Amino acid sequence: MSDRLQGLDIFVAAVESGSFARAATRLHLTRSAVGKGVARLESRLGARLFHRTTRSQALTDEGQRYYERCRRALDELDAAEAAVQAGREEVVGRLRLTCPELLGRRCVGPVLLALAGEHPRLVVEAHFSDRPSHLIDEGLDLAIRSGPLPDSTQFAARLLGHQWMGVYAAPAYLATHARPADTADLAATRDQHAFVVYGSDGWAKPWLFNGPQGRPFELDVTPRFTANSLEVLAQAATEGMGLVRLPIWLAAPAVASGALEPVFEEAVPFGYPLHALWPQSRSMPTRQRIVIDALAQRVPELIDAGRGILSGSQAAA
């Protein structure tokens, strides 16, 4: 394929320059190299492209038709290269992104909307779903992933922050149940509490905490209410159904309004790492870099929302 393209380039230069010698100068080749390139092309096509004498050269009828098509093909290649270059230097083109649904709506969506407003030529296709997506198979440019990443040389990643977790309950619930003092107390008294837990189809996700040395451990709890929606779990907790474990950014509005209270402060807070993930490549279009940079700048502010409220409420308690 590369030899065919090289032959086209030589042929078009010979036509447009008016002679093999001037084509050689234009392409930084020898006159002999240009002549051989045209000869190879004619041999491959099985047709003469030029009428050549010692004093002049002119296209044959076949050569003229071939030149017109070659010129259009090279123009298309030039346009394609210009579009790629523009995608690197300007915020232009389409970017397809996937993200967990709730996190996407609350913390990623506002950043994408702001970027779309700033860059009219940026086309964003955002897909918010908790279904795992395969970036390469589905033609995605970027994914936001919560939790540890698998080892892979296919992808590059950038840490956006952590989704810090907390244990919350409604004031009415805490008025009738002893407040656990810490994680160890919660583990020891879990039979005395009701729990609102993420899960579905009879499965309830264990609660993850960090131990004193920062090593994660699981705490199994028996749920009174289970849902595969964190928003529904937060609502259930505000109605006094039990203790709930939520990202602090999600609980922050309910804590600010007094509908929920942090139950205790964790000595070593636990958070799920949040990454931007994209297919590894030698170069990155400007639109992709701009989006990743904006997410890295804005998302940490959004997912850290409520940490001050959390600390202040715990101090008051």
C-alpha positions, 0 to 999 in steps of 0.5 A: 500500500505504501508503494502505491501511494508513493507512486501516486505522489511521484506521478502527480508531481511529474504531471503538475511540475511539467517535467521529471526534473522539476518533479524530482526537485519538488519531491527531493528525489533524483530525476532517475528515481522519478523516472523509475517511479513512473515506469513502475506505475505504468508497469503495474497499471499495464498502460502508458501514462505519458508521451515522452520525447527528449524535449517534452512530455504529455499525458496520454488519454489514460494518463489524464483520466488517471491523474484526475482520480489521483488528484482527488485521492490525494486531496482527500488524504490532505483533508484527512490529515488536516482534520487530524491535525486540527483535532490535535490543535483545536478543541474540535470533533467528537468525544465519546465517554462513558461513566457510572450513572449517578456519578455522571449526572451529579459530578461529571455531567456539569463539567461536560456541559461547561466544556461544550459551552466553551468549545462550540466545535466539541461534540460530546456523546456522554453515556451514563450507565452502571453497565461495564463498557469495553472502550475499544470494542465499543469505540469509546474515547474515555471512561470514568471508572470507580474502584481499582483498575485492572493491570493492562498495557492497553489503557492509560489512566489519570487519577481524578480523586477518591469517592470518600465514604461515610456512615449516615443515619436519620436523627430519628433513627439515632434517637432510638438506637445507640450511636456506634462510636467507631468502626470496631463498635459498629462491627461489635453491635451490628446485630442491634442495628438496621441497615440500608445496603446497596445490592440486588437479586438477594445479594448485598454488597459488604461495607468496606472500611480501612483498618488502623494500618490503612488496610481495607476490610469488609464488614458484612451487614444484614440489610433491612432494605436493599436497592441498586440505587444510591439515591434510593438508599439515601432516601430510605435512610432519611426516612429512618430505615437504618444506617447507610454507607454513602459517598460523602458528596451524595450525602452532603445535601441531606447532612446540610439540611439535617435529614441525615447525620454522620454516625462517626468519624473514621480514623482512616477514611475509606475512598474508592479511587476514581480514574479517567481511563482511555485507550493507550496511543502515541498521541492524544487529540486536543479534545481528549486532553482538554476533557481529561484536564477539565475533569481532573480539575473540577471533579475532585471539588465535586466529589469532595463536597461535604467533607467539611460538613462531615467533619463539622457534624462529627465534631458537634456530635 
